[in-house]
Amino acid sequence: ICPTTNVYFRSDGPPGSAHFLCGVSPTPEHDIDSYNEDDLNRVDYHLFDDIIWPALYHLVPAFGTIKVKSSWAGYYEYNVVDQNGIIDFHPDMGNVLMVCGFTGHGLQHSPAAGRAAAELLEFGQGQFQTLDLSILGFDRLIEKDGRNGTNIFEQGIV
């Protein structure tokens, strides 16, 4: 990730294919709320020309001749309080275990999230055995005594 622009990139395809996946999240003022799937047909192509390509070229001059081969738009899954995942039993429905909201990190987090969910199911609420992931519990999202919980805010989440 380019720290000043939050542009990200990685190789994509077999070694030597010279294909890269890159992107950037829109700024809050350009990040529209979407209520239907038709909005996914709207790709902000100017983001590549105005933000992504200059950042890539600045970091790796060999990207000077890079071209867009394909593009897509998509949704991120996250809670609206702190934009991070939840691993906990629902506070009002004790038989519902929530393991969700990991944005684009789902594949990366799935082994740890799956283990945490199994431990909660076996040992009970808050009884993590291997990794203490209680920071991802509902408590951080619920207002207590007039104060918000302990929200987790990260910079450069993709």
GIFEN-V255416 format. One line per field, one symbol per residue. ss: DSSP state (2 for helix, 1 for strand, 0 for the rest). psi: psi as a letter, one per 40 degrees, with the letter a starting at -180 (. if undefined). burial: # if it has 16 or more other C-alpha atoms within 10 Angstrom, else .. Layout:
# GIFEN-V255416
ss: ???
psi: ???
burial: ???
This chain:
# GIFEN-V255416
ss: 01000011111000000001111000022200000022222000022222222222222022222000000000000000000001111000000011110022222222222222222222200000000002220222200100100000000000
psi: hhdeefhiiiihaiheefiihiaiiiideegihheieddeeghgdddddddddddddddgdeedeiihdiiiiiihhiiedefiihgiihdegeehhhgiffbeedddedddddddddddddeihefhddhgfddeiddeehhhfeiiagihhiifh.
burial: #....###..........#..####......................#..######....................##....#######.......#.#####.........#..##.###...####....##.#######........#.......
